[in-house]
Amino acid sequence: ADLAPCLRCVPQRPLPWAMHCADDQYIRAFGPAANCGASEGGQTRCGPIGMNCCRVLWGHAEKTEYFSGVPWDLPCDCGLGRKFCSEKVQPVNLADADGRRCCETNTSRFLAATSNTEVSDEVAGARLMLSEAAGPPQCFDHPTGAKLSYPQEDTLTYTSQAFLEVEAGLLSEEGAVSACERHSRARLPPEAAHELSCESLVAARRQFIPWPTGVARSDESS
């Protein structure tokens, strides 16, 4: 029975601001295909609790990408979801063909197959444990559209990677504001004045350490 919580299927998803598969610099270097969250449905899957290949090697998955040039595009269920879990569509309304995804533990098949038969004490114990493990379905909204990419976590500093790229001519000033806003919306409280704060940060950085001559103010002009 101690294993029951580990046998439950739940939505396994990447952190919204995780750097692997969503790193500005990596995607700029290797192209749009490097954003593996842009594929249909992204990496979110139904999988056993505690098994999430989107949250492993914290701080190292993105480094593996840098050195290999291969996106860390493993599905979050580590490929185990189809064996242990069922994923069903639950329409929110009649016009919603996509709906939400709901995760159910496949133990329901075992329970149904043995519910009306005489079973040994061992099978009965397993059935009870699996029944406790299954619990109610857990649902999640189906990801739509491309996953946002994010700049490095030092973005709100004057010496950030984004500002260094502006100085090197790899990023426009407008691009630095966009990077700051995406960073801010993902990592700061929702009540923060994201747009105003980022415009002020970039303006202050330009005044404190002026850009080299010829730095573009917008991506269109670069």
Disulfide bonds with the S-S distance in Angstrom:
Cys9-Cys85 1.95
Cys21-Cys36 1.62
Cys46-Cys103 2.01
Cys53-Cys78 2.14
Cys54-Cys76 2.08
Cys102-Cys139 2.07
Cys180-Cys198 2.12
